[in-house]
Amino acid sequence: MQSPRIIIHMDMDYFFAQCEEKKDPAIKGKPVVICVYSGRSKDSGAVSTSNYEARKFGIKAGIPISMAKKLNPDAIFLPVNMELYRKVSLEIMGILRGYCGDIEQKSIDEAFCDITGNVDDFDEARTYSLMIKKEIREKVGLTCSIGVAPNKLVAKIASDFQKPDGLTVVKPEEVRGFLTALEIKALPGVGSKTGQRLNEMNIRTIGDLSTLPGDVLIREFGKARGEWLKQASKGIDDSPLEEHEGSGQIGRIATLKEDTDDLSIISEVINSLSADVYRKLTDRKIGFRSIAFIAIATDLKTRAKSHTLSVPAKDLDTIKSNAHELAKQFLVENPVRLRRIGVRVGNLVKEKGQMTLGDF
């Protein structure tokens, strides 16, 4: 029987405001509001986001800045600083890639990860997620919330379940029970109009929605939307993770059977990881210009050693030979026992008939 997928959804807590709190610790614990100023007047524009202290006063994303100031004139109002947020986001996603082979970054502060091959079960996935949260907190100084589930839909709902700094694990057999009592608006993609119409139909919870016949939903919302609502209400979602163009990396990480610095043991795993990476490259019909060996030691610190090729490559032998050499160099330079290792290729290029190292 095929093992269930294990998907993580990582969502940073009130990301923009939390970045500002990290930059200026004096404002932590106070209502902080991040604003997009239009420039027409001193208070023209809208709220981008706010921390939880500000939300207690009803200050939330999308409301006018002038309204937010009426709700709490003593709050700290700051302009959006995208340069800062992008820099912090890159650091966070880099940490995440140290744990997850496949990543679908949805926005500057959230991403899906497929860790099916990295852990044995959902209990180990919980421990794995705690490690991710710990490393982000220690290295970046910010908190995140993580949902773990058999698919992207339920993982996203789970990440929002215990915010902030939450961790919710939903095993396959727990999906229906987890969703049943949640309000309709908890379903990603159910906006105010759809939610209002469902409420008019006396549908308040996801459990209520699951009892509606599919033909009723299709009649009300159209075929595609109606079928999706029916599937989603049961926690069914087969959508794959998608590495968007420009993500620039493909990798795989595996947990070693035991902590070790034995190159022969590590080399065997490198062969398997390299083959997985090669298959992904072949599926996407792309090549690469850089290769990295990823090492997570017993201290849980993620390190990498990389090499950039003179010309693009697309073959398995180039991946394996470079990964083996990088691992050998890494162990010489870092006498540590490793807990997990990974192989990653980067600087991805589309195949356009160009000659590569693998063609010679």
HUDAZI-V169136 format. One record per pair of residues at least 6 apart in sequence whose ideal C-beta (glycine too) atoms are under 7 Angstrom apart, sorted by the first residue. I is the first residue (numbers start at 0). GAP is how many residues later the second one is. D is the distance in whole Angstrom. If there is no record, write none. Layout:
BEGIN
I|GAP|D ; I|GAP|D
END
This chain:
BEGIN
2|113|7 ; 3|146|5 ; 3|168|5 ; 4|109|7 ; 4|111|5 ; 4|145|5 ; 4|146|6 ; 5|109|5 ; 5|110|5 ; 5|113|6 ; 5|116|6 ; 5|119|5 ; 5|142|7 ; 6|105|6 ; 6|107|6 ; 6|142|6 ; 6|143|7 ; 6|144|6 ; 6|145|6 ; 6|148|5 ; 7|92|7 ; 7|104|7 ; 7|105|4 ; 7|107|6 ; 7|121|6 ; 7|138|6 ; 7|140|6 ; 7|147|6 ; 8|101|7 ; 8|103|5 ; 8|137|7 ; 8|138|5 ; 8|143|7 ; 8|146|4 ; 8|147|5 ; 8|149|7 ; 8|150|4 ; 9|86|6 ; 9|100|6 ; 9|101|5 ; 9|103|7 ; 9|122|7 ; 9|134|6 ; 9|136|5 ; 9|149|7 ; 10|98|7 ; 10|99|4 ; 10|133|6 ; 10|134|5 ; 10|148|5 ; 10|149|7 ; 11|6|7 ; 11|80|7 ; 11|97|4 ; 11|98|7 ; 11|130|6 ; 11|132|5 ; 12|130|5 ; 12|131|6 ; 12|132|6 ; 12|150|6 ; 12|151|4 ; 12|152|6 ; 13|35|6 ; 13|36|7 ; 13|37|5 ; 13|38|6 ; 13|150|7 ; 14|70|7 ; 14|94|4 ; 15|18|4 ; 15|32|6 ; 15|33|5 ; 15|64|7 ; 15|69|6 ; 16|15|5 ; 16|17|6 ; 16|32|6 ; 16|33|6 ; 16|34|4 ; 17|33|7 ; 17|124|5 ; 18|65|6 ; 18|66|5 ; 18|69|5 ; 19|7|7 ; 19|12|6 ; 19|14|7 ; 19|58|6 ; 20|6|6 ; 20|7|4 ; 20|11|7 ; 21|119|5 ; 21|120|6 ; 22|61|7 ; 26|49|5 ; 28|24|7 ; 29|23|6 ; 29|46|6 ; 30|20|7 ; 30|22|4 ; 30|23|4 ; 30|26|6 ; 30|28|7 ; 30|41|6 ; 30|44|4 ; 30|45|7 ; 31|18|7 ; 31|19|5 ; 31|22|6 ; 31|43|7 ; 31|44|5 ; 31|46|7 ; 32|14|6 ; 32|17|5 ; 32|21|5 ; 32|26|6 ; 32|35|6 ; 32|42|5 ; 32|43|7 ; 32|44|5 ; 33|14|5 ; 33|15|5 ; 33|16|7 ; 33|44|6 ; 33|46|6 ; 34|10|6 ; 34|12|6 ; 34|13|6 ; 34|30|5 ; 34|42|6 ; 34|43|7 ; 34|44|6 ; 34|45|7 ; 35|9|5 ; 35|10|6 ; 35|12|5 ; 35|44|6 ; 36|7|7 ; 36|8|4 ; 36|42|6 ; 37|6|4 ; 37|7|4 ; 42|22|5 ; 42|23|5 ; 42|26|6 ; 43|21|7 ; 44|20|5 ; 45|16|6 ; 45|17|7 ; 45|18|6 ; 45|19|6 ; 46|12|6 ; 46|13|7 ; 46|14|6 ; 46|15|6 ; 46|16|5 ; 46|18|6 ; 46|21|5 ; 47|13|6 ; 47|32|5 ; 48|12|5 ; 49|9|5 ; 49|10|6 ; 51|112|7 ; 53|18|7 ; 53|21|5 ; 56|14|5 ; 56|15|4 ; 57|13|5 ; 58|9|5 ; 58|12|5 ; 58|13|6 ; 58|16|7 ; 64|12|7 ; 84|23|6 ; 85|22|7 ; 87|52|6 ; 88|19|5 ; 88|20|6 ; 90|49|6 ; 91|44|6 ; 91|48|6 ; 92|12|6 ; 92|18|6 ; 94|40|5 ; 94|41|6 ; 94|44|6 ; 94|207|7 ; 95|7|6 ; 95|15|6 ; 95|17|6 ; 95|36|7 ; 96|6|6 ; 96|152|7 ; 96|154|6 ; 97|196|6 ; 97|198|6 ; 97|204|4 ; 98|29|7 ; 98|33|5 ; 98|154|6 ; 99|13|3 ; 99|14|7 ; 99|15|6 ; 99|153|7 ; 100|13|7 ; 100|16|7 ; 100|150|5 ; 100|151|4 ; 100|152|5 ; 100|241|7 ; 101|11|7 ; 101|12|4 ; 101|139|5 ; 101|141|7 ; 102|8|5 ; 102|10|5 ; 102|140|7 ; 103|7|6 ; 103|8|4 ; 103|137|4 ; 103|138|5 ; 103|139|7 ; 104|6|4 ; 104|139|7 ; 104|142|7 ; 105|6|7 ; 111|40|5 ; 111|43|7 ; 111|129|6 ; 113|127|5 ; 114|10|6 ; 114|13|6 ; 116|137|7 ; 117|10|7 ; 117|135|6 ; 117|136|6 ; 117|137|6 ; 118|6|5 ; 118|9|5 ; 121|26|6 ; 121|47|6 ; 121|49|5 ; 124|23|5 ; 124|44|7 ; 125|22|7 ; 125|41|7 ; 125|43|5 ; 128|17|5 ; 128|19|6 ; 128|38|6 ; 129|37|7 ; 130|169|6 ; 131|14|7 ; 132|11|6 ; 132|13|6 ; 132|34|7 ; 134|165|6 ; 135|6|6 ; 135|8|6 ; 136|6|6 ; 142|21|6 ; 142|22|4 ; 144|14|5 ; 144|17|7 ; 144|18|5 ; 144|19|6 ; 144|20|6 ; 144|21|4 ; 145|13|6 ; 145|21|5 ; 146|8|4 ; 146|9|6 ; 146|10|7 ; 146|11|3 ; 146|12|3 ; 146|14|7 ; 146|21|5 ; 147|7|6 ; 147|10|7 ; 147|21|4 ; 147|22|7 ; 148|6|4 ; 148|9|5 ; 148|21|4 ; 149|22|5 ; 149|25|7 ; 150|86|4 ; 151|85|6 ; 151|87|6 ; 152|35|7 ; 152|79|6 ; 152|82|7 ; 152|84|4 ; 153|16|5 ; 153|21|6 ; 153|81|5 ; 153|83|7 ; 155|32|5 ; 156|29|6 ; 156|31|7 ; 157|10|4 ; 157|12|5 ; 160|7|4 ; 161|6|5 ; 169|8|5 ; 174|60|4 ; 175|58|7 ; 175|59|6 ; 178|27|4 ; 178|28|7 ; 178|56|5 ; 179|25|7 ; 179|26|6 ; 179|27|4 ; 180|24|6 ; 180|26|6 ; 181|23|6 ; 181|24|5 ; 182|21|7 ; 182|22|6 ; 183|6|6 ; 183|11|5 ; 183|14|5 ; 183|19|6 ; 183|20|7 ; 183|21|7 ; 183|22|6 ; 183|25|6 ; 184|10|5 ; 185|20|7 ; 186|19|6 ; 186|45|6 ; 193|27|7 ; 196|23|7 ; 197|11|7 ; 202|6|5 ; 202|9|7 ; 205|27|5 ; 208|20|6 ; 208|24|4 ; 209|23|4 ; 209|24|6 ; 213|12|7 ; 213|13|7 ; 213|16|5 ; 216|9|4 ; 216|12|5 ; 216|13|5 ; 217|8|4 ; 217|9|7 ; 219|6|7 ; 220|8|6 ; 242|7|7 ; 247|98|6 ; 247|99|6 ; 247|100|6 ; 248|95|6 ; 248|96|7 ; 248|97|5 ; 249|27|6 ; 249|30|5 ; 249|31|6 ; 249|94|7 ; 249|95|6 ; 249|98|7 ; 250|26|6 ; 250|43|7 ; 250|91|6 ; 250|92|6 ; 250|93|3 ; 251|21|4 ; 251|24|4 ; 251|25|6 ; 251|90|6 ; 251|91|6 ; 252|41|6 ; 252|87|6 ; 252|89|4 ; 253|15|6 ; 253|19|6 ; 253|86|7 ; 253|87|7 ; 254|84|7 ; 254|85|5 ; 255|13|6 ; 255|82|6 ; 255|83|6 ; 255|84|6 ; 255|85|7 ; 258|39|5 ; 258|78|4 ; 258|79|7 ; 258|80|5 ; 259|6|7 ; 259|77|6 ; 259|78|6 ; 260|70|6 ; 260|75|7 ; 260|76|5 ; 260|77|6 ; 262|64|7 ; 262|65|6 ; 262|68|6 ; 265|61|6 ; 265|72|7 ; 265|75|6 ; 266|57|6 ; 268|72|6 ; 269|50|7 ; 269|53|5 ; 269|54|6 ; 269|57|6 ; 269|73|6 ; 270|49|6 ; 272|69|6 ; 272|70|4 ; 273|42|6 ; 273|45|4 ; 273|46|4 ; 273|49|6 ; 273|69|5 ; 274|41|7 ; 276|42|6 ; 276|66|6 ; 276|68|6 ; 277|38|4 ; 277|41|6 ; 280|6|7 ; 280|7|7 ; 280|33|6 ; 280|64|7 ; 284|66|5 ; 285|62|5 ; 285|63|6 ; 285|64|6 ; 285|65|6 ; 286|25|4 ; 286|26|6 ; 286|27|4 ; 286|62|5 ; 286|64|6 ; 286|69|6 ; 287|24|7 ; 287|25|6 ; 287|57|4 ; 287|58|6 ; 287|59|6 ; 287|60|6 ; 288|19|6 ; 288|20|5 ; 288|23|5 ; 288|58|4 ; 288|60|7 ; 289|16|6 ; 289|17|7 ; 289|18|5 ; 289|19|7 ; 289|55|7 ; 289|56|4 ; 289|57|5 ; 290|15|7 ; 290|16|6 ; 290|28|6 ; 290|31|4 ; 290|32|6 ; 290|35|7 ; 290|54|5 ; 291|12|5 ; 291|13|7 ; 291|14|4 ; 291|52|4 ; 291|54|7 ; 292|11|7 ; 292|12|5 ; 292|30|5 ; 292|33|4 ; 292|34|5 ; 292|37|6 ; 292|50|7 ; 293|8|7 ; 293|10|5 ; 293|47|6 ; 293|48|3 ; 293|50|6 ; 294|8|5 ; 294|35|6 ; 294|43|5 ; 294|46|6 ; 295|6|5 ; 295|42|7 ; 295|43|5 ; 295|44|4 ; 296|39|4 ; 296|40|7 ; 296|41|6 ; 296|42|6 ; 297|39|5 ; 297|41|5 ; 302|31|7 ; 304|21|5 ; 304|24|6 ; 304|25|5 ; 306|15|5 ; 306|19|6 ; 308|48|6 ; 310|45|6 ; 310|46|6 ; 311|37|5 ; 311|42|6 ; 311|44|5 ; 312|43|5 ; 312|44|4 ; 312|45|5 ; 313|37|7 ; 313|42|5 ; 313|44|6 ; 314|42|7 ; 314|43|3 ; 316|41|7 ; 317|39|5 ; 317|40|6 ; 318|24|7 ; 318|26|6 ; 322|20|5
END
